[in-house]
Amino acid sequence: MPGPVSDSYDPEWGTSFNAHCIKEALDGVYARLSKILGNQPPMDIRVLVDAHLPKPIGASPALTEKEWRLLRFAVERAKDSI
Protein backbone atom coordinates (compact mmCIF):
# COMPACT_ATOMS: atom_id res chain seq x y z
CA MET A 1 0.00 0.00 0.00
CA PRO A 2 1.45 3.41 -0.95
CA GLY A 3 2.30 5.93 1.72
CA PRO A 4 0.62 9.31 2.20
CA VAL A 5 0.65 11.77 -0.67
CA SER A 6 2.87 14.79 -0.10
CA ASP A 7 1.29 18.23 0.32
CA SER A 8 3.35 19.31 -2.67
CA TYR A 9 1.58 16.82 -4.96
CA ASP A 10 -1.32 18.01 -7.10
CA PRO A 11 -3.47 15.48 -8.98
CA GLU A 12 -3.41 17.61 -12.14
CA TRP A 13 0.15 18.98 -12.22
CA GLY A 14 1.94 16.27 -10.28
CA THR A 15 4.68 17.71 -8.16
CA SER A 16 5.06 21.30 -7.06
CA PHE A 17 8.13 21.44 -9.31
CA ASN A 18 5.91 20.77 -12.35
CA ALA A 19 3.50 23.49 -11.24
CA HIS A 20 6.47 25.86 -10.79
CA CYS A 21 7.70 25.13 -14.36
CA ILE A 22 4.22 25.79 -15.77
CA LYS A 23 3.97 29.06 -13.83
CA GLU A 24 7.41 30.18 -15.07
CA ALA A 25 6.42 29.50 -18.69
CA LEU A 26 3.18 31.45 -18.30
CA ASP A 27 5.00 34.30 -16.51
CA GLY A 28 7.35 34.59 -19.49
CA VAL A 29 4.47 34.86 -21.94
CA TYR A 30 2.69 37.32 -19.64
CA ALA A 31 5.79 39.54 -19.63
CA ARG A 32 5.98 39.48 -23.45
CA LEU A 33 2.30 40.31 -23.76
CA SER A 34 2.64 43.15 -21.26
CA LYS A 35 5.52 44.58 -23.29
CA ILE A 36 3.48 44.32 -26.51
CA LEU A 37 0.67 46.21 -24.74
CA GLY A 38 3.05 48.99 -23.72
CA ASN A 39 3.29 47.76 -20.12
CA GLN A 40 -0.12 49.29 -19.43
CA PRO A 41 -1.84 47.85 -16.37
CA PRO A 42 -4.44 45.12 -16.90
CA MET A 43 -8.04 46.25 -17.34
CA ASP A 44 -10.95 44.97 -15.28
CA ILE A 45 -12.32 42.12 -17.39
CA ARG A 46 -15.86 43.56 -17.28
CA VAL A 47 -14.58 46.86 -18.68
CA LEU A 48 -12.37 45.10 -21.23
CA VAL A 49 -15.22 42.99 -22.59
CA ASP A 50 -17.25 46.14 -23.31
CA ALA A 51 -14.29 48.22 -24.53
CA HIS A 52 -13.93 49.27 -28.17
CA LEU A 53 -10.23 48.72 -28.88
CA PRO A 54 -9.99 48.17 -32.65
CA LYS A 55 -6.31 49.10 -33.12
CA PRO A 56 -4.36 46.06 -34.35
CA ILE A 57 -1.19 45.35 -32.41
CA GLY A 58 1.61 43.41 -34.02
CA ALA A 59 4.23 41.55 -32.05
CA SER A 60 7.84 41.83 -33.05
CA PRO A 61 9.37 39.36 -32.91
CA ALA A 62 6.33 37.21 -33.52
CA LEU A 63 5.15 34.89 -30.78
CA THR A 64 6.37 31.32 -31.09
CA GLU A 65 4.11 28.29 -31.44
CA LYS A 66 4.91 27.44 -27.81
CA GLU A 67 3.84 30.91 -26.66
CA TRP A 68 0.59 30.73 -28.66
CA ARG A 69 -0.13 27.31 -27.15
CA LEU A 70 0.60 28.64 -23.65
CA LEU A 71 -1.82 31.50 -24.30
CA ARG A 72 -4.51 29.08 -25.42
CA PHE A 73 -3.90 27.02 -22.27
CA ALA A 74 -4.21 30.15 -20.12
CA VAL A 75 -7.49 31.11 -21.81
CA GLU A 76 -8.88 27.61 -21.22
CA ARG A 77 -7.93 27.88 -17.54
CA ALA A 78 -9.44 31.35 -17.28
CA LYS A 79 -12.73 30.00 -18.65
CA ASP A 80 -12.62 27.14 -16.14
CA SER A 81 -12.31 29.64 -13.28
CA ILE A 82 -15.48 31.56 -14.17
C-alpha angles and dihedrals in degrees: 000000000000120000126245119302114250120248087238092062119097120190092224103039100026111216127020087247090063091049089049091053091050091049092049091052092049091046089055092052090045090055092050092048091048090052091049088052091053093257089283114160118262117269124234103266092233090055092043094053090056096039122111103222105155098158110117114229120204123203119224115220093028119245115264125240088255091054092048090050091049089051091051089049090051092050091050090051092047090054090049090055095056 
